[in-house]
Amino acid sequence: MPLPTPNLDDRHFQDLVDDAKRLVQQRCPEWTDHNVSDPGVTLIEAFAQMVDQLIYRLNRVPDQHYVKFLDLLGVHLFPPTAATGTVTFWLAAPQPTAILVRAETEVATPRTDIEEPVVFGTVGDLRILPCELHRIASQPPGGDVADQTSTLEYGQEVPCFSERPGAGEALLIGLSNAVPSCAVVLRVECPVGGVGIDPRNPPLVWEAWDGADWIECEVDRDDTGGFNRPGDVVLHVPASHRASLIARQRAGWLRCRIVPAAHNQPEYTATPRIAAIRAFTIGGTVGIVHAETIHNEILGVSDGGRGQRFVLQRRPILHAEIPTVLRVSDVADAGWADWLPVADFATSAEHDRHYRLDPVAGEVQFGPAVRQPDGGLRQYGGVPPKGSNLQMAAYRVGGGSRGNVARGQIRVLKTSVPYIARVENRHAATGGVEGETVENAKLRGPLELRARGRAVTAEDFEELARTAAPDAARLRCAVAGEGPGASAVRLLVVPKVPADSLGRLPDEQLRRPHTELLQRIADYLDQRRLVGTRLLVAPPEYRGVTVVAQLSARTPGHADDVRQAAMGALYQYLSPLTGGPEHDGWPFGRSVHAFDVSAVLANVPGVATVDEVLVFPADLATGRRDDPASRIDVGKHELVLSYQHQVRVT
């Protein structure tokens, strides 16, 4: 199929004649005869005919010319974006010394018969530090810390909380040292004593002290059921963990705190007790990126000319937080000089060590010489001396949507690390986006020209935010506040997150996007907003929806297949990314109607009849559902999100 030609001017013969007659009325009011018999009108029609032919030829301009025109205006293709996430390295056994996992250690998904592995690299060094139990203490809400270490050493049981535990009471565990980003095992011996709670869902939260505040830890597993049986508590300590003084004891402090019980969650009626406890490190977590780093690649030898270009061996190039340094050898002393990348050479002087990197073409460009009105030449940016060698210190290649792998899929250690038994990604990798297509750049170009790099209207904020964050799934500009506060702009960001096989989305990642993504958008827009405009970049509010349906299968014996298909249809329809009538994400502010849900279920293959459909509003934080309703209203700047649908097929 040939590429469609752009319609650069949609005016025709009659439009040109009408425009000319209107100008005649404004500029020559004494000319009153506009009939076709008038010689002046005949001339207008003749010129209109010639201009119409020119417009026809203009609209036949090849697509390549249009793209070149955009390139001259500085509209370039966006490179791919690499997916990021975290991976946990599990030790084969606790080690007495620190284990170092170096940056760029490679991990991957398993190779299959039809797919190559997806390879990730760690973004920094990880030190898995050993630790042991140093202190144990208890603390009432707002009270002093009571050290219980000596009681435990004498072989007596230590009560975790008061005799009648309440919200805010805490058990403090002091480790021998801080263990940032490490996985810590607390091996607890305790009798059954914490009466009243549900052992499968105890009202407890684990936190780590970072020197200024308590930061919540992620609980990998709790075999003790809230200190009601012997077992292990595996905690993932945040990277900000620091050793500090608490109650005149220096340690890497953790605490287990009782939180107010949620809806229908039972509370402690008696305190649990600890007979013995041991602590040790069993792993660590570090960030990963779907990219490969190329080091010290030789580009070639400079010929001393202006505007030189050198092509890298690998492309496209991924965006780097740290500027990619180009090294140029000094012919005189055989040393190396660092050259830094710039977006353009507009402000570069003749001796500035600047270069421009085209990430899509993988091309290094040096500044040109431009002839001035007085006939002289002005050099923009420096030129590497003739005979000097060029070397790219490091750059990353990769990225794309293949990196958006689900949790638990990264389990192959490609780089050998001593004492590491296995690797695991406990959360899905997100943010991978394919590189921009030419068709999309053709649509984006006129919008960028209209905005001129300044955020004034809502459309400007949205378009500029897409430039800063192509890895965001959806963006919407809204007004924050009413009346005098209406000058504040609220940009709502929906991140790209992977769905599971059923279409379910991780609501925690939707409601709390990566801070780096929000900060990147905020920094980019802050430089382009009008003075006095306040800006808030945040995720939208989500309205949880639960559908309970009863269906009849058309074919006996296929109830399970129909149920799976119906569940997938519900999660896809009520989705902020793929939902709605156009399948491009649930529209902001669109209400949920029970009859629309019934129509979606009726179109599922294998469904004979939709016997009953109930739609419940759900609180995503607590899981509490309200009474069913035929319509669930959604706020103007809210989105819907599926929450634990239930389908029965007979």
C-alpha positions, 0 to 999 in steps of 0.5 A, spaced: 500 500 500 503 506 497 504 512 503 498 517 503 500 524 500 499 529 505 494 535 503 498 541 504 493 546 502 485 544 501 483 550 498 480 549 491 478 553 485 472 556 488 475 557 494 480 562 491 475 566 487 471 567 493 477 569 498 479 574 492 472 577 492 472 578 499 479 582 499 476 586 493 470 588 497 475 590 503 480 594 499 477 596 493 470 598 495 468 602 489 469 595 485 461 593 485 460 589 479 462 582 481 459 578 476 462 573 471 461 578 466 466 583 469 473 583 466 476 584 473 472 577 475 475 574 469 482 575 471 481 573 478 478 566 475 484 566 471 489 566 476 485 562 481 485 557 476 493 557 475 493 557 483 489 551 483 494 547 479 499 549 483 496 547 489 494 540 486 502 539 484 504 542 491 499 536 494 503 531 490 510 532 493 513 526 495 512 523 502 520 524 503 520 531 502 515 532 507 519 528 512 525 532 510 522 538 511 520 536 518 527 534 519 530 541 517 525 544 523 528 539 528 523 534 529 526 527 530 524 520 531 524 518 538 528 512 540 526 506 544 525 506 551 528 501 555 524 497 560 526 497 567 525 493 574 528 490 579 531 483 580 533 479 587 539 475 587 538 470 592 544 467 596 545 459 596 546 460 604 548 466 609 555 468 608 560 471 613 562 476 608 559 481 603 558 479 596 558 484 591 554 483 585 557 488 580 553 493 575 552 490 568 551 483 571 546 480 566 540 476 567 535 474 562 528 470 561 529 463 559 530 461 552 524 458 549 523 454 542 520 460 539 523 466 543 530 468 544 531 470 551 530 478 554 536 480 557 537 485 562 543 488 566 543 491 573 544 498 573 549 499 579 553 495 584 549 491 589 553 489 596 549 483 600 551 485 607 551 479 612 548 481 619 545 478 625 541 480 631 544 485 636 538 488 640 530 487 641 525 492 644 518 494 644 515 500 644 508 503 646 505 508 642 508 515 643 512 511 649 519 510 650 523 504 648 524 498 652 530 493 651 528 486 652 535 483 649 537 481 656 530 477 657 531 473 651 538 472 653 536 469 659 532 464 656 525 467 657 519 469 652 519 476 650 512 479 649 512 483 643 506 488 645 502 489 651 497 484 654 492 487 650 495 490 644 493 496 640 494 500 634 501 503 634 505 498 638 511 496 635 516 490 636 523 493 634 529 489 631 536 491 632 541 488 626 548 488 627 549 493 621 545 496 616 543 492 610 540 497 605 537 493 599 538 486 602 533 481 603 533 479 611 530 473 614 528 473 621 527 466 624 523 466 630 521 461 635 514 463 638 508 459 641 501 460 639 499 466 643 497 472 639 490 470 640 484 473 635 487 475 629 487 471 622 494 468 621 493 469 614 492 476 614 495 479 621 494 487 622 502 488 622 507 492 617 514 492 617 518 498 617 526 500 616 529 506 620 533 510 615 536 515 620 530 520 619 523 516 618 520 509 618 520 506 611 515 500 609 519 494 608 516 489 603 514 482 606 516 476 602 513 471 606 511 470 613 511 463 616 509 465 623 502 467 622 503 474 626 508 471 631 503 465 632 508 459 630 515 458 629 517 460 622 521 465 618 519 472 616 523 474 610 523 482 609 526 486 603 529 492 606 529 499 602 535 502 599 535 508 604 536 503 611 541 506 615 544 504 622 542 509 627 542 510 635 535 508 638 535 508 646 542 509 646 543 503 642 546 503 635 544 498 630 540 497 623 533 498 626 527 494 623 520 494 627 514 491 626 508 495 628 500 494 629 496 498 624 489 499 625 485 493 622 481 494 616 474 492 614 472 485 617 479 484 619 480 481 626 485 484 632 489 481 637 486 480 644 492 477 647 500 479 645 504 474 642 511 472 645 518 470 642 522 464 645 528 465 640 530 469 634 535 469 629 537 474 623 541 473 617 541 476 610 539 471 604 539 476 598 539 483 595 535 487 590 538 491 585 535 495 579 535 492 572 534 495 565 533 492 558 539 494 555 546 492 553 552 497 554 557 498 549 564 500 552 570 504 548 568 503 541 572 506 536 569 510 531 574 512 526 580 518 525 578 525 524 580 528 517 579 535 521 573 537 516 567 541 519 561 537 520 564 530 520 559 524 521 561 517 524 556 512 525 556 507 531 556 499 530 550 498 534 543 502 534 538 505 536 541 508 542 537 509 549 537 515 553 542 515 558 541 519 565 549 521 565 551 524 558 555 519 553 562 522 553 566 522 547 573 521 547 578 524 542 585 523 542 590 529 542 595 528 537 600 532 541 601 529 547 597 522 546 592 524 551 584 523 551 579 529 551 572 528 553 567 531 548 560 532 551 553 531 547 548 537 546 541 537 543 544 542 537 549 547 536 546 554 536 549 556 543 556 552 541 562 556 540 568 555 535 572 551 541 567 548 545 568 540 545 561 539 543 558 533 539 550 531 537 548 524 537 542 522 533 540 516 537 535 513 532 541 513 526 546 511 531 550 517 528 555 522 531 555 529 528 560 535 529 558 542 528 558 545 521 561 552 519 555 557 517 556 563 512 555 569 515 552 575 512 558 579 511 561 573 507 565 570 513 564 563 516 562 561 523 564 555 526 559 552 531 562 547 536 569 544 535 572 540 530 577 534 532 584 535 530 586 532 524 589 525 525 585 524 532 582 518 534 575 518 536 572 513 542 565 512 545 566 511 552 560 507 553 553 507 550 546 503 551 542 499 546 536 495 546 529 497 549 522 496 546 516 493 548 519 486 549 522 488 556 515 489 559 516 482 562 511 479 568 513 478 575 517 471 576 519 471 568 527 473 569 530 467 572 536 466 568 543 468 571 547 469 565 553 472 568 556 468 574 556 470 581 559 466 586 554 464 592 548 466 588 543 460 587 538 464 583 535 470 581 528 473 581 524 479 579 518 480 584 515 485 580 514 486 573 518 490 568 515 496 565 516 502 561 519 499 555 516 502 548 518 501 541 521 507 537 517 512 534 514 511 527 515 516 521 507 516 521 507 518 528 512 523 527 508 526 521 503 527 526 507 530 531 511 535 527 505 540 526 503 540 533 510 541 536 511 547 531 504 550 534 507 549 541 513 552 539 516 549 545 512 553 550 506 550 554 500 554 554 494 550 552 492 543 555 494 540 548 501 543 549 502 540 556 500 533 553 504 534 547 510 536 551 509 531 556 509 526 551 516 528 548 519 528 555 516 521 557 514 517 551 514 511 555 507 513 558 501 510 556 496 516 557 496 523 559 491 528 560 491 535 562 486 538 567 485 544 571 487 543 579 482 547 583 477 552 582 476 560 582 483 563 583 486 556 584 484 555 576 491 557 574 494 551 577 495 545 572 494 538 573 497 533 568 495 526 569 500 520 568 497 513 566 504 509 566 505 503 561 504 496 565 504 489 563 497 485 564 497 478 566 495 472 561 487 474 564 488 482 562 489 484 569 493 490 571 497 491 577 493 496 580 499 498 585 503 500 579 498 504 576 496 508 582 503 509 584 508 510 578 515 511 578 517 517 581 523 518 576 517 518 570 513 523 574 519 527 576 522 527 568 515 530 566 515 535 571 522 538 570 521 538 562 514 542 563 517 546 568 522 549 563 516 551 558 510 553 562 508 560 563 511 564 569 505 564 574 502 557 572 503 552 577 504 545 575 502 538 579 504 531 575 501 526 578 497 519 577 489 520 576 484 517 581 481 510 579 474 508 581 474 500 582 469 496 579 467 489 580 463 485 576 459 479 578 456 475 572 452 469 571 452 466 564 450 460 560 455 456 555 452 454 548 456 448 548 456 443 554 463 441 557 466 448 555 464 452 562 471 453 564 473 456 557 467 460 557 469 463 564 476 464 562 474 468 556 469 472 559 473 474 565 478 476 560 473 480 556 471 484 563 478 486 564 480 488 557 473 492 557 474 495 564 481 497 563 485 504 563 489 502 557 485 497 553 478 499 555 472 503 553 468 502 546 474 504 542 479 499 545 484 505 547 483 506 554 477 507 558 475 515 557 476 519 562 469 521 566 465 515 562 460 512 567 460 504 567 453 502 565 451 495 567 447 494 560 454 495 557 457 490 561 452 485 559 453 487 551 460 485 552 459 479 556 454 477 550 459 477 545 464 473 548 464 466 544 461 460 547 456 465 551 449 463 550 445 467 555 447 473 560 443 471 566 445 476 571 450 482 571 451 486 578 456 491 578 459 493 584 463 500 586 470 497 590 475 501 594 481 499 591 485 501 597 481 496 602 477 492 597 471 494 600 465 493 596 458 498 596 451 495 594 450 494 586 448 499 582 446 499 574 450 505 573 457 507 577 459 515 576 466 516 574 469 523 576 471 528 570 478 526 571 477 519 573 478 512 570 475 505 572 480 499 574 477 492 574 477 489 581 476 481 582 471 480 577 467 474 579 464 470 573 460 463 574 458 459 567 453 454 567 
